[in-house]
């Protein structure tokens, strides 16, 4: 399959590398040759310098029947290039946008008639992740599958966890309440085996059914974090998409440096208190009640400022800190500094694009913030290889872990004796390089 990606920024690069691992024919296009330097020699993909709105450049890519993704910083360029790609015979087109109005259901058919099959608005996706994180303050990451019947829960392990220093081979995890599919230690992702054990400060990923989420919290020694008072630093688009969808019992203050933006925010969010000032100013934070805040969310365009502000909030005893970190290289640093949740809208957007471009058997794909791994939800068809034996006898590829299944609308954790049936939805945790290998089972 040929995939043409226009825009060699972090989103475009990340998607291109994801698909290059699957032996697809990838062309990454950008009008700035410096953005493409060394990519074609480092990864299994081709690069092309050219404008995505140039018919000549698009034709040179042999675009017919290709999947086309436009993720340049300019919304108009993305939409226009998708229209041109569609007219040249592209199989599917995806455009990154900055205007929330375009996502309204009433506009979907309009864009499809223009030749744009799917729209990606990274800020809305990031806002959704922030909202979920505020609802579940004791978690680092939270993902759901099959209408919420199965959940992926990510926590950082502390000294009071029940399962600390217990080897998997002891049988302590041999129950159907949850399944640990991976852990991250010292920047390395580990798919656990019998000889592995969980250590203090490990990042641990659990798969469980909806009703067992609280059991994980208890086993982990976590306390329920009730969040009512929130301070948001930065009146960005992410903040604007977050506030209106928060539960009614959460009260929000937004601190914004730009006076003109403050007035605009006050019009858009009439029920939210807007403070003009610098959220990094400790005296201002004290005056605005940082000591009484339950959560601090930093979503300015400056990753360093976001991380530092969250560290300051933790010094004042804020229970939950959330930082937007757009430099992917800074994510591990932010985690090591114990920022509660890190949000990267580029990773989130790449996950969504990856999902839209896979075939219909892969219903859901999640790229994880704290791990170089993915969680994929597959639907099982009659005759699929995965149905031919028990899970323990499937001879799954290395770095692959089946977490759970959704059967008849209900989620279950798998074990070695589980037999996957046609019609099941299977949630699989795997390293990025293993996605093509596990796809052979479906």
KEVOTOR-459701 format. One line per 5 residues: number of its first residue (from 1); their letters; for each residue x, y, z of C-alpha. Coordinates in Angstrom, 1 decimal, decimal comma. Last residue first. Layout:
// residues N
NUM> a> X/Y/Z | ...
This chain:
// residues 442
442> xxxxx> -6,3/-11,6/11,9 | -3,2/-13,5/13,2 | -1,1/-11,9/10,6 | -1,8/-8,5/12,2 | 0,3/-9,6/15,1
437> xxxxx> 3,5/-9,5/12,9 | 2,7/-6,2/11,3 | 2,1/-4,6/14,7 | 5,4/-6,0/16,2 | 7,6/-3,1/15,3
432> xxxxx> 5,5/-0,7/17,3 | 5,8/-2,7/20,5 | 2,6/-4,6/21,4 | -0,5/-4,5/23,7 | -3,5/-6,3/22,2
427> xxxxx> -7,2/-5,7/22,8 | -9,3/-8,4/21,0 | -12,9/-7,7/19,9 | -14,7/-11,0/19,7 | -16,9/-11,8/16,7
422> xxxxx> -15,1/-15,0/15,9 | -13,9/-16,6/19,1 | -10,7/-16,3/21,1 | -9,9/-19,2/23,4 | -8,7/-18,3/26,8
417> xxxxx> -6,5/-21,0/28,6 | -3,4/-18,8/28,9 | -5,4/-15,9/30,5 | -7,6/-13,2/29,0 | -9,3/-10,3/30,9
412> xxxxx> -12,9/-9,9/30,0 | -15,1/-7,1/28,7 | -18,8/-7,4/27,9 | -20,7/-6,4/24,8 | -21,2/-9,9/23,5
407> xxxxx> -17,5/-10,6/23,8 | -14,9/-7,9/24,4 | -11,4/-9,4/24,8 | -8,4/-8,7/27,0 | -4,7/-8,1/27,3
402> xxxxx> -3,0/-10,0/24,6 | 0,7/-9,3/25,0 | 3,2/-8,9/22,1 | 6,9/-8,1/22,5 | 7,9/-11,4/20,9
397> xxxxx> 5,5/-12,8/18,4 | 2,6/-15,0/19,6 | 3,1/-18,7/19,6 | -0,7/-19,3/19,7 | -0,5/-22,1/22,3
392> xxxxx> -0,9/-20,0/25,5 | -3,8/-18,1/23,9 | -5,7/-21,4/23,3 | -5,9/-22,6/19,7 | -7,3/-21,9/16,2
387> xxxxx> -9,1/-18,6/16,9 | -6,0/-16,3/16,4 | -5,5/-17,7/12,9 | -8,7/-16,1/11,7 | -11,1/-18,6/10,3
382> xxxxx> -14,3/-16,7/11,2 | -13,5/-13,0/11,8 | -12,0/-11,3/14,9 | -12,2/-7,6/15,5 | -8,9/-6,0/16,4
377> xxxxx> -8,2/-3,4/19,1 | -4,6/-2,1/19,1 | -2,5/-0,8/22,0 | 0,8/0,7/21,0 | 4,3/0,8/22,3
372> xxxxx> 7,1/3,3/22,7 | 5,9/4,0/26,2 | 5,0/7,0/28,3 | 2,6/8,7/26,0 | 1,0/5,6/24,5
367> xxxxx> -0,1/5,3/20,9 | -3,6/4,0/20,8 | -5,1/2,2/17,8 | -8,8/1,3/17,5 | -10,9/-0,7/15,1
362> xxxxx> -8,2/-2,7/13,4 | -10,1/-5,1/11,1 | -11,3/-2,2/8,9 | -7,9/-1,6/7,4 | -5,4/0,9/8,9
357> xxxxx> -5,4/4,5/7,7 | -7,9/5,9/10,2 | -6,1/4,2/13,1 | -2,8/5,7/12,1 | -4,3/9,1/11,8
352> xxxxx> -5,8/8,8/15,3 | -2,6/7,7/16,8 | -0,6/10,4/15,0 | -3,0/13,0/16,4 | -2,5/11,7/20,0
347> xxxxx> 1,3/11,7/19,5 | 1,1/15,3/18,1 | -1,2/16,4/20,9 | 1,4/15,5/23,6 | -0,1/15,4/27,1
342> xxxxx> 1,9/14,5/30,1 | 0,1/13,4/33,3 | 1,2/13,6/37,0 | 4,5/15,4/36,4 | 7,0/13,2/38,4
337> xxxxx> 10,2/14,9/37,3 | 11,1/11,6/35,7 | 7,8/11,8/33,7 | 8,7/15,3/32,4 | 12,1/14,1/31,4
332> xxxxx> 10,7/11,1/29,6 | 8,3/13,4/27,7 | 11,0/16,0/26,8 | 12,1/14,3/23,5 | 8,6/14,4/22,2
327> xxxxx> 8,7/18,2/22,3 | 5,0/19,1/22,6 | 4,8/18,8/26,3 | 1,3/19,8/27,6 | 1,6/19,5/31,3
322> xxxxx> -1,0/18,0/33,8 | -0,5/18,2/37,6 | -2,8/16,5/40,1 | -2,7/16,8/43,9 | -1,5/20,3/44,3
317> xxxxx> 0,7/20,5/47,4 | 2,3/23,9/46,9 | 5,5/22,3/45,7 | 3,4/20,3/43,2 | 2,3/23,6/41,7
312> xxxxx> 5,9/24,7/41,2 | 6,7/21,5/39,4 | 3,7/22,1/37,2 | 4,9/25,5/36,3 | 8,3/24,1/35,4
307> xxxxx> 6,8/21,5/33,1 | 4,6/24,0/31,3 | 7,3/26,6/31,0 | 9,6/24,0/29,3 | 6,8/23,0/26,9
302> xxxxx> 6,1/26,5/25,8 | 2,8/26,8/23,7 | 0,9/27,1/26,9 | -1,1/24,2/28,3 | -0,3/23,9/32,0
297> xxxxx> -3,0/22,2/34,0 | -2,9/22,5/37,8 | -5,3/20,3/39,8 | -6,8/20,2/43,3 | -6,3/23,9/44,0
292> xxxxx> -6,4/25,3/47,6 | -2,7/26,1/47,8 | -2,8/27,6/44,3 | -5,4/30,1/45,6 | -5,2/33,0/43,1
287> xxxxx> -3,0/35,1/45,3 | -0,6/32,2/45,8 | -0,4/31,7/42,0 | 0,2/35,4/41,5 | 3,0/35,4/44,0
282> xxxxx> 4,6/32,4/42,3 | 4,6/34,0/38,9 | 4,8/31,1/36,4 | 1,1/31,6/35,5 | 1,9/35,0/34,1
277> xxxxx> -1,0/37,4/34,4 | -4,5/38,3/33,3 | -7,0/36,0/35,2 | -10,1/34,6/33,5 | -12,8/33,2/35,7
272> xxxxx> -15,0/30,8/33,7 | -18,7/31,0/33,2 | -18,5/33,4/30,2 | -16,1/31,1/28,3 | -16,0/32,4/24,7
267> xxxxx> -16,5/36,0/25,7 | -14,1/35,9/28,7 | -11,6/34,1/26,5 | -11,6/36,9/23,9 | -11,0/39,5/26,7
262> xxxxx> -8,1/37,4/28,1 | -6,7/37,0/24,6 | -6,3/40,8/24,4 | -4,5/40,8/27,7 | -2,0/38,1/26,7
257> xxxxx> -0,4/36,5/29,8 | -3,3/34,0/30,5 | -4,4/32,4/33,8 | -7,5/30,4/33,5 | -9,6/29,6/36,6
252> xxxxx> -11,8/26,6/36,7 | -14,4/25,1/39,0 | -15,2/21,4/38,7 | -18,7/20,2/39,9 | -20,2/20,8/36,5
247> xxxxx> -18,1/18,1/34,9 | -15,6/19,4/32,3 | -16,8/19,7/28,7 | -16,8/23,5/28,4 | -13,3/23,8/29,9
242> xxxxx> -11,3/21,5/27,7 | -11,8/22,9/24,2 | -10,8/26,4/25,3 | -7,8/25,0/27,2 | -6,6/23,1/24,1
237> xxxxx> -7,1/26,2/22,0 | -4,7/28,0/24,3 | -5,7/30,2/27,3 | -2,6/29,3/29,2 | -2,1/28,2/32,8
232> xxxxx> -5,2/26,3/33,9 | -6,1/26,3/37,6 | -8,6/23,7/38,8 | -10,8/23,4/41,9 | -13,0/20,3/42,2
227> xxxxx> -10,8/17,3/41,8 | -11,4/14,2/43,9 | -8,3/12,1/44,0 | -9,1/8,5/45,1 | -6,2/7,2/47,1
222> xxxxx> -3,6/4,9/45,5 | -2,2/1,8/47,2 | -1,8/0,0/43,9 | -4,0/-2,9/44,9 | -6,7/-0,4/45,9
217> xxxxx> -6,5/1,6/42,6 | -6,5/-1,7/40,6 | -9,6/-2,8/42,5 | -11,2/0,6/41,5 | -10,7/-0,2/37,9
212> xxxxx> -12,3/-3,6/38,3 | -15,9/-2,8/37,2 | -14,8/-1,4/33,8 | -12,9/-4,5/32,8 | -9,2/-4,6/33,1
207> xxxxx> -5,9/-4,1/31,2 | -3,1/-2,7/33,3 | 0,0/-0,7/32,3 | 2,7/-0,1/34,9 | 5,2/2,8/35,1
202> xxxxx> 7,8/1,6/37,5 | 8,7/4,0/40,4 | 9,1/1,2/43,0 | 9,7/-2,2/41,4 | 7,4/-4,8/39,7
197> xxxxx> 8,7/-8,3/39,1 | 10,0/-10,2/36,1 | 10,9/-13,9/36,2 | 7,5/-15,0/34,8 | 7,6/-12,7/31,9
192> xxxxx> 6,6/-9,0/31,6 | 6,6/-7,1/28,3 | 9,2/-4,5/29,3 | 9,4/-0,9/28,0 | 12,7/0,8/28,7
187> xxxxx> 13,0/4,5/29,8 | 14,4/3,5/33,2 | 11,5/1,1/33,9 | 8,3/0,8/31,9 | 5,8/-1,9/32,5
182> xxxxx> 3,6/-4,0/30,2 | 0,5/-6,1/29,9 | -0,5/-6,4/33,5 | -3,8/-8,2/33,5 | -6,8/-7,3/35,8
177> xxxxx> -9,5/-8,9/37,9 | -9,3/-12,4/36,4 | -6,7/-13,8/38,7 | -3,2/-15,3/38,4 | -1,4/-12,0/39,2
172> xxxxx> 0,0/-13,3/42,5 | 0,9/-16,6/40,8 | 4,5/-16,5/42,1 | 5,7/-16,6/38,4 | 4,9/-12,9/38,1
167> xxxxx> 7,6/-12,1/40,6 | 6,5/-9,9/43,6 | 8,6/-6,9/44,4 | 5,6/-4,6/44,8 | 2,2/-6,3/44,3
162> xxxxx> 0,4/-4,7/47,2 | 1,5/-1,2/46,3 | 2,6/0,9/49,3 | 6,1/1,9/48,0 | 4,8/3,7/44,9
157> xxxxx> 4,0/2,4/41,4 | 3,3/4,9/38,7 | 0,0/4,2/37,0 | -1,5/3,4/33,6 | -4,9/2,0/33,2
152> xxxxx> -6,1/0,5/29,9 | -9,9/-0,1/30,0 | -12,3/-2,7/28,7 | -16,1/-2,2/28,5 | -15,6/1,5/27,7
147> xxxxx> -17,6/1,5/24,5 | -15,4/-1,3/23,1 | -12,0/0,1/24,2 | -11,0/2,7/26,8 | -7,7/4,5/27,5
142> xxxxx> -6,4/6,1/30,7 | -2,9/7,5/31,4 | -1,1/8,6/34,5 | -3,9/7,6/36,9 | -4,7/8,9/40,4
137> xxxxx> -6,7/11,9/39,1 | -9,3/10,0/37,2 | -11,8/12,7/36,2 | -9,0/15,1/35,6 | -7,2/12,6/33,3
132> xxxxx> -10,3/12,0/31,3 | -10,7/15,8/30,7 | -7,0/16,1/29,8 | -7,3/13,3/27,2 | -10,4/14,9/25,6
127> xxxxx> -8,6/18,2/25,4 | -5,7/16,6/23,6 | -8,1/15,1/21,0 | -9,7/18,6/20,6 | -6,4/20,2/20,1
122> xxxxx> -5,3/17,7/17,5 | -8,1/18,4/15,1 | -8,0/15,6/12,5 | -10,5/15,6/9,6 | -11,4/12,6/7,5
117> xxxxx> -12,6/11,9/3,9 | -11,6/15,2/2,3 | -12,6/15,1/-1,4 | -14,9/18,2/-1,6 | -18,0/16,0/-1,4
112> xxxxx> -16,4/14,5/1,8 | -16,0/17,9/3,2 | -19,6/18,8/2,8 | -20,8/15,4/4,1 | -19,0/16,0/7,4
107> xxxxx> -20,2/19,6/7,8 | -23,4/18,8/9,7 | -21,5/16,5/12,0 | -19,5/19,5/13,3 | -15,8/18,9/12,8
102> xxxxx> -15,3/21,9/10,5 | -16,4/24,2/13,3 | -13,4/23,2/15,4 | -11,0/25,1/13,0 | -7,4/24,1/13,3
97> xxxxx> -7,3/21,3/10,7 | -5,2/18,2/9,9 | -6,4/16,6/6,7 | -7,0/12,9/5,8 | -7,6/11,5/2,3
92> xxxxx> -8,5/8,0/1,1 | -8,0/6,1/-2,2 | -6,3/9,0/-4,0 | -7,4/9,3/-7,6 | -6,0/12,6/-8,9
87> xxxxx> -9,2/14,5/-7,9 | -8,8/13,1/-4,4 | -5,2/14,3/-4,2 | -6,3/17,8/-5,3 | -9,0/18,0/-2,7
82> xxxxx> -6,6/16,6/0,0 | -4,0/19,3/-1,1 | -6,6/22,0/-0,7 | -7,6/20,9/2,8 | -4,0/20,6/4,1
77> xxxxx> -2,9/23,8/2,5 | -5,8/25,6/4,1 | -5,0/24,2/7,5 | -1,4/25,3/7,5 | 0,9/23,5/10,0
72> xxxxx> 1,3/20,7/7,5 | -0,5/17,4/8,3 | -1,9/16,3/4,9 | -2,4/12,5/4,7 | -3,0/10,6/1,4
67> xxxxx> -3,7/6,9/1,1 | -2,7/5,9/-2,4 | -5,1/4,5/-5,1 | -3,7/7,0/-7,7 | -1,0/9,2/-6,2
62> xxxxx> 1,9/8,4/-8,5 | 4,2/10,7/-6,5 | 5,1/12,7/-9,6 | 1,5/13,6/-9,9 | 1,5/15,2/-6,5
57> xxxxx> 4,5/17,3/-7,4 | 3,1/18,5/-10,7 | -0,3/19,2/-9,1 | 1,4/21,5/-6,6 | -0,7/21,9/-3,4
52> xxxxx> 1,5/19,6/-1,4 | 4,5/21,7/-2,3 | 7,7/19,9/-3,1 | 10,7/18,1/-1,7 | 10,2/14,4/-1,8
47> xxxxx> 11,2/11,7/0,7 | 11,1/7,9/0,4 | 10,7/5,6/3,3 | 12,5/2,7/5,1 | 14,0/4,9/7,8
42> xxxxx> 17,5/6,4/8,5 | 18,5/6,9/4,9 | 15,2/8,4/3,7 | 15,1/10,6/6,8 | 18,6/12,0/6,5
37> xxxxx> 17,3/15,6/5,7 | 13,6/15,8/5,1 | 12,9/19,0/7,1 | 15,9/20,7/5,4 | 14,2/20,1/2,0
32> xxxxx> 11,5/22,6/2,9 | 8,4/22,0/0,7 | 7,6/18,8/2,4 | 6,7/15,3/1,2 | 7,1/11,9/3,0
27> xxxxx> 6,5/9,0/0,6 | 5,9/5,6/2,2 | 5,5/2,3/0,5 | 4,5/0,0/3,4 | 7,0/-2,4/5,0
22> xxxxx> 5,2/-2,2/8,4 | 7,9/-0,2/10,2 | 7,6/2,5/7,6 | 4,1/2,9/8,8 | 5,0/4,1/12,2
17> xxxxx> 8,0/6,1/10,8 | 5,7/8,0/8,5 | 3,2/8,7/11,3 | 5,9/10,1/13,6 | 7,4/12,2/10,8
12> xxxxx> 4,1/13,7/9,8 | 3,2/14,5/13,4 | 6,6/15,9/14,3 | 6,8/18,1/11,2 | 7,5/16,6/7,8
7> xxxxx> 4,3/17,8/6,2 | 2,6/15,9/3,4 | 2,3/12,1/3,9 | 1,8/9,8/0,9 | 1,0/6,2/1,7
2> xx> 1,3/3,4/-0,9 | 0,0/0,0/0,0
